[in-house]
Amino acid sequence: MNILFTCAGRRNYLINYFKEALKGRGKVYATDSNLTAAALAEADVAIHVPSIYDDTYIDTILEIVKKNNIKAVIPLIDLELPILAASKELFSKINVQVIVSSSSVIDITFDKLQTIRFLETVGLGSPKSFVSLNEAKDALENGSLRFPVILKPRWGSGSIGIDIADDTTELELVYQLLAKRLSRTILAKANSGKADAAILIQEKITGVEYGIDVLNNLNGEYVGTFARKKIGMRAGSTDKAISVLNSDLESIGQRIGSHLKHIGNLDCDVLKSGDNYYVIDLNPRFGGGYPFSHLAGINTPAIYLEWLSNGNNIDQYINYKPGVLHAKYDKLIRVNTP
C-alpha cells in the first residue's frame, strides 16, 4: 500500500508516522515544488512537481499515482485543498482515494466568514467578525466591538498576514498595509479579485487556548475528538502542549464533525474565556499540532491505513491519555542538492 503526500514541506513527522504504520507493507511517496523541502529527505521516494497553480499540476499528480500504484493521496497545505477537492473524481476513477473533504466543506473552512456562519448554524461561538472596515468602525464607535482587534486574511493559511490594531489609527493603517501585502504572499491567488472583502476584522478574545483534532472516517462520519491545551506558541504554531480529556471540547468536536462531515482529520483552534468557548479556526487536514495528539495515544496514520484496507478495527489505535506534555524543537536534515 503506497501513500503519497503532496506539498510535503516540513511535515517530516507525518512521513515517519506513516512509514512506521505501514511496517514495510508499502512506501511513502512525497512531492513538493521545492526539492530542498525537508520532508522529501525522509520519504521513501521524493518527487519534484510544479506549483499547485500550474496548469499541469493535477495531470502530474495523476501520472505519479498511476506509475507508482498509489493507494491514497494526502494533501498537507490549505491552498491545495480546493484544487484536489475539485479533482477527486479523476482519482476515484482510477481507484485512488484522495483524503480531502468535498469542495463544499473546503469552501466553508477556507473562507473564514463562511466558517463563522457555519459555527453559528450549529450553535457554537466564534469571535465577533466584520469584513467591512466601515462596519467595524461603526461597531467600535457604538461599543459593540472593542479594541484591540485582530486583522487577518479572509482566505488565509496559518499565521500569514495576521496583525493587531489597538486604536482607530492603527486599524486603518494595518488594514491598508495588509491589503497591499496580500498581493505579495502565497495567499495572493486565493484572494485575487476579492479586495473589498478579503480582510476579516475580529474581536480579540483572551483566554486558555486549545487545539483539537476532530477525526471523521473516510465517509465523513464522526469518530472522536482529541484535545490538547496549548502551553506555548512559536511563529503561529503550537510549541508546547499537554493532552487533556475535556467533555466540553469533545462535545464541540462532535458537533463540528457530525455537521461538517469532513473527511479524515480536522485541526481546530478553540479559546475558553470565562465559561465560554469560541472556535477560532477549522483546518480539514493534519495540522502542526497533530504530533501532540499522536504522542498522547491517537495513531491516526494507522487508522487511515486500516480504513484504506477496508477494515474498521481502530480501537487498537486509540489510547489517548491526559497529562502528556511535549515540546517541539528544531533539527537539521541533509537534503539533496537541487
GILIN-V329930 format. One record per residue. N is the residue number from 1. OMEGA is omega as a letter, one per 20 degrees, with the letter a starting at -180 (999 if undefined). BURIAL is 1 if it has 24 or more other ideal C-beta (glycine too) atoms within 12 Angstrom, else 0. Layout:
N,OMEGA,BURIAL  N,OMEGA,BURIAL
This chain:
1,a,1  2,a,1  3,r,1  4,r,1  5,r,1  6,a,1  7,a,1  8,r,1  9,a,1  10,a,1  11,r,1  12,a,1  13,r,1  14,r,1  15,a,1  16,r,1  17,a,1  18,r,1  19,r,1  20,a,0  21,r,1  22,r,1  23,r,0  24,a,0  25,a,0  26,a,1  27,r,1  28,r,1  29,r,1  30,r,1  31,r,1  32,r,1  33,r,1  34,a,1  35,r,0  36,r,0  37,a,1  38,a,1  39,r,1  40,a,1  41,a,1  42,r,1  43,r,1  44,r,1  45,r,1  46,a,1  47,r,1  48,a,0  49,r,1  50,r,0  51,r,0  52,a,1  53,r,0  54,a,0  55,a,0  56,a,0  57,a,1  58,r,1  59,r,0  60,r,1  61,r,1  62,r,1  63,r,0  64,a,1  65,r,1  66,a,0  67,a,0  68,r,1  69,a,0  70,r,1  71,a,1  72,r,1  73,a,1  74,r,1  75,a,1  76,r,1  77,a,1  78,a,1  79,a,1  80,a,1  81,r,1  82,a,1  83,r,1  84,r,1  85,a,1  86,a,0  87,a,1  88,a,1  89,r,0  90,a,0  91,a,1  92,r,0  93,r,0  94,r,0  95,r,0  96,r,1  97,r,1  98,a,1  99,r,1  100,a,1  101,r,1  102,r,1  103,r,1  104,r,0  105,r,1  106,r,1  107,a,1  108,a,1  109,a,1  110,r,1  111,a,1  112,r,1  113,r,1  114,r,1  115,a,1  116,r,1  117,r,0  118,a,1  119,r,1  120,a,0  121,r,0  122,r,1  123,r,0  124,a,1  125,r,1  126,a,1  127,r,1  128,a,1  129,r,1  130,r,1  131,r,1  132,r,0  133,a,1  134,r,0  135,r,0  136,r,1  137,r,0  138,r,0  139,r,1  140,a,1  141,a,0  142,r,0  143,r,0  144,r,0  145,a,1  146,r,0  147,i,1  148,r,0  149,r,1  150,r,1  151,a,1  152,r,1  153,r,1  154,r,1  155,a,1  156,r,1  157,r,1  158,a,1  159,a,1  160,r,1  161,a,1  162,a,1  163,a,1  164,r,1  165,a,1  166,r,0  167,a,0  168,r,1  169,r,0  170,a,0  171,a,1  172,a,0  173,a,0  174,r,1  175,a,1  176,a,0  177,r,0  178,r,1  179,a,1  180,a,0  181,a,0  182,a,1  183,a,0  184,r,0  185,r,1  186,r,1  187,a,1  188,a,1  189,a,1  190,a,1  191,a,1  192,r,0  193,a,0  194,a,0  195,a,0  196,a,0  197,a,0  198,a,1  199,r,1  200,r,1  201,a,1  202,r,1  203,r,1  204,a,1  205,r,1  206,a,0  207,r,0  208,a,1  209,r,1  210,r,1  211,r,1  212,r,1  213,r,1  214,a,1  215,r,1  216,r,1  217,a,1  218,r,1  219,r,0  220,a,1  221,a,0  222,r,1  223,a,1  224,r,1  225,a,1  226,a,1  227,r,1  228,r,1  229,a,1  230,a,1  231,a,1  232,r,0  233,r,0  234,r,0  235,r,0  236,a,0  237,r,1  238,a,1  239,r,1  240,r,1  241,r,1  242,a,1  243,a,1  244,r,1  245,a,0  246,a,1  247,r,0  248,r,1  249,r,1  250,r,1  251,r,0  252,r,1  253,r,1  254,r,1  255,r,1  256,a,1  257,a,1  258,a,0  259,a,1  260,a,1  261,r,1  262,r,1  263,r,1  264,a,1  265,r,1  266,r,1  267,a,1  268,r,1  269,a,1  270,r,1  271,r,1  272,r,1  273,a,0  274,r,0  275,a,0  276,r,0  277,r,1  278,r,1  279,a,1  280,a,1  281,r,1  282,r,1  283,a,1  284,a,1  285,r,1  286,r,1  287,a,1  288,r,1  289,a,1  290,a,1  291,r,1  292,r,1  293,a,1  294,a,1  295,r,1  296,r,1  297,r,1  298,a,1  299,a,1  300,r,1  301,r,1  302,r,1  303,r,1  304,a,1  305,r,1  306,r,1  307,a,1  308,r,1  309,r,0  310,r,0  311,r,0  312,r,0  313,a,0  314,a,1  315,a,0  316,a,0  317,r,1  318,r,1  319,a,0  320,a,1  321,r,0  322,r,0  323,r,0  324,a,1  325,r,0  326,r,1  327,r,0  328,r,1  329,r,0  330,r,0  331,a,0  332,r,0  333,a,0  334,r,0  335,r,0  336,r,0  337,a,0  338,999,0
